[in-house]
């Protein structure tokens, strides 16, 4: 009876030892350098020694696995011996030993031990690090020799591509990090955006051709400076006779200001071609992450995007690419605008997204257009250019003036609308359009 009690105690100790080393194996396998470094920064006792271990965790994990297997095998062999009096035949005894050992080891060791090691990895790693360093020193040659033999007879070279076999697996780790409050939801979205950037084409993030603000090559420095100040853009494409399909260079606001500062009369005597910078071209089918790396390497801020036929499809800036990662970049003065604000003098400030029928209701008119549906759309159609603050058109007896820009792209968010008074404004749509395009003498 005494021998049986001792045997049972030894079985319990072996099972507990297997679970103990399973928890250590899981804790050190899951512990990262970043987590260990944070413990060091927090001045947790023994954290620096843990960081040294985590820098190369393979010996510790291998030793823990080796000792766990020793305990499990010893448990099975001893259990087989314990069942001898109850089950005399070898065959049934083997079956019973295998069944009991499988259930007990799976529940206590594989599930219980590993779960505790994962849930309390920091505590387990800190408290057992000293013991494992000693055991690694004493026993590491045994599992190491076995690993060398295993590598010799196993095809391949292990994890040649690293621990993550696919992007989906890496995303899953990010989700787990968010679930455990290691990272915020916004950080998870940002990481996801980095993944998605490689699958995003430039044409999906560029400023499309209809929204490009540009200036003709014959304009003076003063006109270009005026357009830059009104539009809010510091880099403006300069086009030749062929329009947007004939971009001859990029005008930088700082170059214009420097030229005018050095030579004040240059603002009227020189045109914009005197300060042009070369154009960087990019196909619209290029992956966005490739373009971002190229722009960083070339110190380029803006590229002109061309389609498969060689025509200008739009422009892309480094901010357009960064927005795909960090989200929309807005100005500190940007605020949500009401769709309609009564100014009290018979005029209204309306959102550029206000529908034409709703605009007509304000003035008792039926307004509609076959091509566009919004206030911003009708202004762009009549101007044949992107509206910028100050652009003005007359349409269906109404005078529409582009008002406040919004967002990093400085797109017009609101417009002032009133009944057109011919005696107080220019006569004729041609002159009105010309002024709205920035062709007046003042620009």
C-alpha positions in Angstrom: 0.0 0.0 0.0 2.8 2.4 0.9 4.5 1.7 -2.5 1.2 2.4 -4.3 0.9 5.8 -2.5 4.5 6.7 -3.3 3.9 5.7 -6.9 0.7 7.9 -7.1 2.6 10.8 -5.6 5.3 10.4 -8.2 2.7 10.3 -11.0 1.2 13.5 -9.7 4.7 15.1 -9.5 5.5 14.0 -13.0 2.2 15.4 -14.4 2.7 18.7 -12.5 6.3 18.9 -13.8 5.1 18.3 -17.4 2.4 21.1 -17.0 5.1 23.3 -15.4 7.5 23.0 -18.3 4.6 23.3 -20.8 3.7 26.7 -19.2 7.4 27.8 -19.3 7.7 26.7 -23.0 4.5 28.7 -23.9 5.5 31.7 -21.9 9.0 32.1 -23.4 7.7 31.3 -26.9 5.1 34.1 -26.6 7.3 36.6 -24.8 8.6 39.3 -27.2 11.6 41.6 -27.0 9.3 44.6 -27.0 7.4 43.3 -23.9 10.6 42.4 -22.1 12.1 45.8 -23.0 9.0 47.5 -21.5 9.6 45.6 -18.3 13.2 46.9 -18.2 12.0 50.5 -18.8 9.5 50.1 -15.9 12.4 49.0 -13.7 10.8 45.6 -13.0 13.3 43.4 -10.9 15.2 40.8 -13.0 13.8 42.2 -16.2 17.2 42.8 -17.8 18.1 39.2 -17.4 14.8 38.2 -18.9 15.5 40.5 -21.9 18.9 38.8 -22.4 17.1 35.4 -22.5 14.3 36.6 -24.8 17.0 37.9 -27.2 17.6 34.3 -28.1 14.7 32.2 -26.7 15.3 29.0 -28.7 17.6 27.4 -26.1 15.1 28.0 -23.3 12.1 26.8 -25.3 13.9 23.7 -26.5 15.1 22.8 -23.0 11.5 23.3 -21.6 10.1 21.1 -24.3 12.7 18.4 -23.7 12.0 18.3 -19.9 8.3 18.4 -20.5 8.6 15.3 -22.8 10.7 13.6 -20.2 8.0 14.1 -17.6 5.3 12.9 -19.9 7.1 9.8 -21.0 8.0 8.9 -17.4 4.4 9.4 -16.4 3.2 7.0 -19.2 5.8 4.3 -18.2 5.0 4.6 -14.5 1.2 4.5 -15.2 1.7 1.3 -17.3 3.4 -0.3 -14.2 0.7 0.9 -11.8 -2.0 -0.8 -13.9 -0.2 -4.2 -13.9 -2.1 -5.6 -10.8 -5.5 -4.5 -12.2 -4.9 -5.5 -15.9 -2.7 -8.5 -16.3 -2.7 -8.8 -20.1 -0.2 -6.6 -21.9 -2.4 -5.6 -24.8 -5.4 -4.3 -22.7 -2.9 -2.7 -20.3 -1.3 -0.8 -23.2 -4.7 0.4 -24.5 -5.7 1.5 -21.0 -2.4 3.3 -20.4 -2.6 5.1 -23.7 -6.2 6.1 -23.2 -5.7 7.4 -19.6 -2.4 9.0 -20.4 -3.8 10.8 -23.5 -6.8 12.2 -21.7 -4.8 13.3 -18.6 -1.8 14.8 -20.4 -4.0 16.6 -23.0 -6.2 18.2 -20.3 -3.6 18.9 -17.6 -0.5 19.6 -19.7 -1.4 20.6 -23.3 -4.5 22.7 -22.3 -4.0 23.6 -18.6 -0.2 24.2 -18.6 0.0 26.0 -21.9 -3.0 28.2 -21.2 -1.5 29.3 -17.8 1.8 30.0 -19.6 0.0 32.2 -22.2 -2.3 34.0 -19.7 0.5 34.7 -17.2 3.5 34.8 -19.6 5.2 37.8 -17.9 4.9 36.4 -14.4 5.9 32.9 -15.5 8.9 34.1 -17.5 10.2 36.4 -14.7 9.9 33.8 -12.0 11.3 30.9 -13.9 14.0 32.7 -15.9 16.7 32.0 -13.4 15.9 28.3 -13.2 15.7 27.9 -16.9 19.1 29.7 -17.4 20.6 27.1 -15.0 18.9 24.2 -16.8 19.9 25.4 -20.2 23.5 25.6 -19.0 23.3 22.0 -17.7 21.1 20.3 -20.2 21.1 22.3 -23.3 23.5 20.1 -25.2 21.0 17.2 -25.0 18.1 18.9 -26.8 20.6 20.7 -29.0 22.1 17.5 -30.3 18.6 16.2 -30.9 17.6 19.3 -32.8 20.8 19.0 -35.0 19.9 15.4 -35.8 16.3 16.4 -36.5 17.4 19.2 -38.8 19.7 16.8 -40.6 17.0 14.3 -41.4 14.2 16.8 -42.0 13.8 18.3 -45.5 13.9 22.0 -45.8 15.4 24.7 -43.7 12.7 25.6 -41.2 11.1 29.0 -41.2 13.1 30.5 -44.1 10.5 33.2 -44.6 10.1 34.0 -40.9 7.4 33.0 -38.4 4.5 34.4 -40.4 3.4 32.2 -43.3 1.0 34.7 -44.8 -0.4 38.2 -44.5 -3.7 36.8 -43.0 -1.7 35.2 -40.2 0.0 38.5 -39.4 -3.4 40.3 -39.5 -4.6 37.7 -37.0 -1.8 38.6 -34.6 -2.7 42.3 -34.9 -6.3 41.4 -34.1 -5.1 39.5 -31.0 -3.0 42.5 -29.9 -6.1 44.7 -30.1 -8.2 42.2 -28.3 -5.7 42.1 -25.4 -5.5 45.9 -25.3 -1.9 45.9 -26.4 -2.8 48.3 -29.3 -5.7 50.7 -29.9 -8.3 50.2 -32.6 -6.9 53.2 -34.5 -3.5 51.6 -34.5 -4.9 48.3 -35.8 -6.6 50.2 -38.6 -3.3 52.0 -39.4 -1.5 48.7 -39.6 -4.2 47.2 -41.8 -3.8 50.3 -44.0 -0.1 49.6 -44.4 -1.0 46.1 -45.6 -3.6 47.4 -48.0 -1.3 50.0 -49.4 0.5 47.3 -51.4 -2.7 46.3 -53.0 -3.8 49.9 -53.8 -3.0 51.4 -57.2 -2.0 55.1 -57.7 -5.2 55.8 -59.7 -7.2 54.9 -56.6 -5.6 57.6 -54.4 -4.7 60.4 -56.9 -6.4 63.7 -57.4 -8.4 63.0 -60.5 -8.0 65.1 -63.6 -11.2 67.1 -63.2 -10.1 68.3 -59.7 -6.6 69.4 -60.7 -5.9 73.1 -60.3 -3.5 74.3 -63.0 -2.3 77.4 -64.7 -1.3 78.2 -68.3 2.4 78.7 -69.2 1.8 82.3 -70.4 0.6 83.6 -67.0 2.8 86.0 -65.1 4.3 85.4 -61.7 1.7 87.7 -60.2 -1.1 85.7 -61.6 0.4 82.4 -60.5 1.0 83.8 -57.0 -2.7 85.0 -56.9 -3.9 81.5 -58.0 -1.7 79.8 -55.3 -3.0 82.1 -52.6 -6.6 81.7 -53.6 -6.5 78.0 -54.1 -4.3 77.2 -51.1 -1.9 75.0 -53.1 1.8 75.6 -52.9 2.6 73.4 -56.0 0.7 74.0 -59.2 1.1 72.2 -62.6 1.8 74.5 -65.5 0.3 73.5 -68.8 1.1 74.4 -72.4 -1.2 74.8 -75.4 -2.4 71.2 -75.0 -3.9 71.7 -71.6 -3.6 69.1 -68.9 -2.2 66.6 -71.5 0.7 69.1 -72.0 2.1 69.7 -68.5 5.5 71.5 -69.0 6.5 71.8 -65.3 5.5 72.5 -61.7 5.4 75.9 -60.2 6.4 76.1 -56.5 5.0 78.9 -54.4 8.3 79.3 -52.5 10.2 79.7 -55.8 7.8 82.4 -57.0 8.0 84.3 -53.6 11.8 84.1 -53.6 11.9 85.4 -57.2 9.5 88.3 -56.5 11.4 89.1 -53.3 14.7 89.2 -55.1 13.3 91.2 -58.1 10.0 92.9 -57.3 9.3 93.9 -60.9 9.6 90.2 -62.0 6.0 89.6 -60.9 4.7 91.5 -63.9 7.6 91.2 -66.3 8.2 87.5 -66.1 5.9 84.6 -66.6 5.6 81.4 -64.7 8.0 79.4 -67.0 10.9 81.3 -65.4 10.5 79.3 -62.1 9.4 75.9 -63.4 10.6 72.7 -61.9 10.7 69.4 -63.8 7.7 67.0 -63.8 7.9 63.6 -62.3 5.7 61.1 -64.2 4.0 58.0 -62.8 1.7 55.4 -64.5 -1.7 55.0 -62.9 -1.2 51.3 -62.6 1.8 51.6 -60.2 1.2 50.2 -56.6 0.9 53.0 -54.1 3.6 51.6 -51.8 6.1 51.5 -54.6 5.4 55.1 -55.4 5.7 56.2 -51.8 9.2 54.6 -51.6 10.2 56.3 -54.8 9.0 59.7 -53.7 10.9 59.3 -50.4 14.1 58.3 -52.2 13.8 61.0 -54.8 12.6 63.7 -52.4 9.7 64.3 -54.6 6.4 65.8 -53.3 4.2 65.6 -56.4 3.9 63.4 -59.4 1.8 63.6 -62.5 -0.2 60.4 -63.1 -0.6 59.3 -66.7 -3.0 56.7 -68.1 -2.3 53.9 -70.5 -2.7 56.2 -73.5 -0.2 58.8 -72.1 -2.8 61.4 -71.2 -2.8 63.0 -67.8 -5.1 61.1 -65.4 -4.4 63.3 -62.4 -1.8 64.2 -59.8 -0.6 62.4 -56.7 1.2 63.9 -53.7 2.9 62.3 -50.8 0.0 63.4 -48.6 -2.4 61.4 -50.8 -0.4 58.3 -50.1 0.0 59.0 -46.4 -3.7 59.5 -46.1 -4.2 55.9 -47.1 -2.3 55.0 -43.9 -3.2 57.6 -41.3 -6.6 58.7 -42.6 -7.7 62.0 -43.9 -5.5 65.0 -43.1 -7.6 68.1 -42.5 -6.8 71.7 -41.7 -7.2 72.8 -38.0 -9.7 75.3 -39.2 -11.9 72.8 -41.0 -15.4 72.5 -39.5 -18.5 70.7 -40.6 -20.5 73.2 -42.7 -24.3 73.4 -42.6 -26.0 72.7 -45.9 -27.8 76.0 -46.0 -27.2 79.2 -44.0 -29.4 82.3 -44.5 -27.1 85.3 -44.6 -30.0 87.7 -44.0 -29.5 89.9 -47.1 -31.3 87.7 -49.6 -28.2 85.5 -50.1 -27.4 82.0 -48.8 -24.2 80.2 -48.0 -24.8 76.6 -49.3 -22.8 73.5 -49.3 -21.1 72.6 -52.6 -22.8 69.3 -52.3 -26.3 70.8 -52.2 -28.5 69.5 -54.9 -29.7 71.8 -57.7 -33.4 71.2 -57.0 -32.8 72.1 -53.3 -31.0 75.2 -54.4 -33.9 76.1 -56.6 -36.3 75.8 -53.7 -34.5 78.6 -51.9 -35.2 81.0 -54.7 -38.6 79.6 -55.9 -37.1 78.2 -59.1 -37.0 74.8 -60.8 -33.3 74.1 -61.3 -31.9 71.0 -63.0 -29.0 70.0 -65.3 -28.5 67.0 -67.5 -24.8 66.5 -66.6 -24.4 67.5 -62.9 -26.5 67.4 -59.7 -24.8 69.7 -57.2 -23.8 73.3 -56.7 -20.1 72.4 -56.9 -20.8 70.4 -60.1 -22.6 73.2 -61.9 -19.8 75.7 -61.0 -17.1 73.3 -62.3 -19.1 72.7 -65.5 -19.5 76.4 -66.3 -15.9 77.3 -65.4 -14.5 74.2 -67.1 -12.0 74.3 -64.2 -12.0 73.4 -60.5 -13.7 76.2 -58.5 -11.5 78.0 -56.1 -12.4 80.6 -53.5 -13.6 83.7 -55.4 -14.6 82.0 -58.6 -17.9 83.3 -59.8 -20.5 82.2 -62.3 -24.0 83.3 -63.3 -26.5 80.6 -64.0 -30.3 80.7 -64.4 -30.5 84.2 -62.9 -28.4 83.2 -59.9 -24.9 84.4 -59.0 -22.8 81.7 -57.4 -19.5 82.6 -55.8 -17.1 79.9 -54.4 -16.6 80.6 -50.8 -14.8 78.5 -48.2 -12.3 75.7 -49.0 -12.1 72.6 -46.8 -9.8 69.7 -46.3 -6.2 69.2 -47.4 -7.1 69.4 -51.1 -8.7 72.8 -50.5 -11.8 71.8 -52.4 -14.5 74.5 -52.2 -17.0 73.4 -49.4 -19.5 76.3 -49.6 -20.7 78.9 -52.1 -22.5 82.2 -51.7 -25.7 82.3 -53.9 -27.9 85.3 -54.6 -30.1 86.6 -57.3 -28.0 88.1 -60.1 -28.0 91.9 -60.3 -26.6 92.9 -63.8 -26.1 96.5 -62.7 -23.7 95.4 -59.9 -21.8 92.7 -61.7 -20.2 92.0 -65.0 -22.5 91.8 -68.0 -22.2 88.5 -70.0 -21.4 85.0 -69.1 -18.1 85.1 -71.0 -16.6 87.8 -68.9 -17.9 86.2 -65.7 -16.4 82.8 -66.6 -13.1 84.5 -67.6 -12.8 86.1 -64.2 -13.8 82.9 -62.4 -11.0 81.1 -64.3 -8.4 83.5 -62.9 -7.9 85.4 -66.2 -8.5 88.9 -64.9 -5.8 91.5 -64.8 -5.5 91.1 -61.1 -4.3 87.6 -61.4 
